[in-house]
Structures are given as C-alpha cells and as structure tokens.
Amino acid sequence: MPYPEELVSPMRADLTIAGFNELKTAEAVDAALKNTEGTALVVVNSVCGCAAGNARPGVKMSLQSDAKPDRLLTVFAGQDLDAVNEARKFMFPYPPSSPSIALFKDGKLVHFIERHHIEGRPAQMIAENLKAAYAEYCGTAVAN
C-alpha cells in the first residue's frame, strides 16, 4: 500500500524544487531512459531518514559542479510503485534499494549508489562521489 501523498509531498518537493522531473508511471520511465542519448541522473526517493539526511542533500550538493547530467529524474519508492519497478529494471544487476541514485549514459547504467552506501555517510561524501561520476560521464551542459 502506497504512503499517503500528504506524507511524501514535502519529500517530492525537495527534489522537484531542485529541478528534478518526477516519473510517476512505468511509461514515463521508459520514455526517459530507453534508447535515449546523453546522461540522466535518477534518484529513487524514499521516506527513510537516510534519504532526508544524506541522499537528497547529497544529490542537490552534487549539482554544484561544472559537469552535470543532462536530465534530472526521480521516482518515489513506496508511492509510485509501477514507476519504481520499471526504473529498477534499468538498474539491474543491483537489487532494489531505496533510496538509491543511478547515473545513466546513452540509456546504460554507468554509476550506482545503493542504500548501504548512503546510510551513515555524510551528504558531502555522497555529493563528491556523484561529482566524480559526473566528471567521468557528463559534459558541462546545464542540467534541466
């Protein structure tokens, strides 16, 4: 059973205000990731404390970088179930994990941060991990 929308709205807004596009259906995930060019950052958002304390702040800090993903995307675990399940298909071979952060280049997964790499780590460490991935896989285009 999905979490109540009133519970997750502020957590969704934390990323959408930062420029992330929410993907709420499996079809939207497919359109965003299948056979696409460029880079896309996908955050599997969550109500868990490590999402608020580490993942979301770390992701937002990571965008203070010259190299950035072309597209910023998010799905919400425990809420947009079909979208999350579809996104996780693109994240194979990693097991389901929320929160988690995936970087895609030309529709292929090139970097992944699982929950166990988020828990107990400061947001700055997550940001630095992502900035290193952006430097390797992303151009200097402004994310939108």
N, C-alpha and C positions, 0 to 999 in steps of 0.2 A: 504494500500500500504506500503510495507516494506521501511525502511530507506535505503538510498544509502550505499552500502558496504564501500565506502571510508570514510563515516562518522563514521561508527561503528568499523572499523578495529582497531584503537588505543584502543578502549574500550574493544574489544575482547582480544587484546594482553595483556592488563593489567592483565587479569586472566590467560590466557594460559601461559604467561611467568612465572607465579607463580605455574604452574603445573596442571592447570585445563584442563580437556578434554571437548572440545565442542561437544555438541549433537545437530546436525542440522536437524535431521529427527525424526518423531514420532517413527519409528522403532528403532532408536538408543536409544531413551529414554526408550522404553520398554525393550530393551536388557540390559540396565544399571540398571533398577530399579525393574523390575518384577521378582519375585521369586529369589531374589539374597540374598546372605549371606554377613554379615559384614555391615560396615557403609559407607554411601555416603553423601557427602555434595553437594547440588545442589543450585547454585546461579542463580536466574533469573536476568540476567544482563539487563541494560537499559541505554538509553541516558540521562536520567534525572539527574539533578545536584546532587541529594542525592545519586545516585549510585556512582558518581565520588568522592564526598566529604566525604561520610560516609560508604556506603556499601562495595565497592571494597577495600578501605584501611582497613576497619574493618575486613573483611574476611581474607585478607592477614596477618594482625597482629595476628589474632586468630591462625594461623598455627604455631606460635612461642610458641608451647606448647608440653608437653610430650605426652599427649593424643591427637590423631588426627584421622580424618576419614580415612577409608581405601581408598576411592576414592573421587576425587575432580571433580565435573561435573558442566557444565554451559550451559544454553540456553539463547538466546538473544531475549528479548521482542521487538516486532516491526520489527523483522528481520526474525528469524527462526520460522515462525508462527505455523507450524504443530508441531514442537518440543515443543514449549512453551505450546501449547494447551494440548499436551499429558502429559507433566510434571505436569501441573496444575491438571490433573485428579488424580495424585498421591498425590496432596496437599490438597485434599478435607478433611475437610469441609471449608477450608479457601477460601475466594473469590480471584479472580485474583488480583495480586498485583505485581507491578514491580517498583523498584527492590524488591526482597524478597529472603530469604535464608531458605532452608529446610534441615534438617538432617534426614536421614533415617537409620534405623537399621533393617537388615534382610527384606528389602523391605517395611517396615512400617514407616510412618511418626512419628517421636518422638519429634521433636522440629521445630518450625517455627517462623520466624521473618518477619512480614508484613511491608509494606512500612511505615505505620504510626508509627511503632516502630523504623524506620530508620531515617526518616525526623527529623531534628533538634537535633539529638543525635550525639555526637562525635564518631569518628571511634573507639576510645579506649573503649567506653561503649559497642559498638556492639561486639568488639573483646572479651571483658570479658564475655558477655552473651554467646557467642559461646564457649569459653573455658570451661565455667561451663557445657554446654551441652556435650562437648567432654569428660569431666571428668566423667560424668554420663553414657554416652552411648558408648564411644570409648575406645579401648585398647590403648596401647602405640606404635602401629605399625606406621611406617613412611608412610605418605600419598604418593600416586603416581598417 
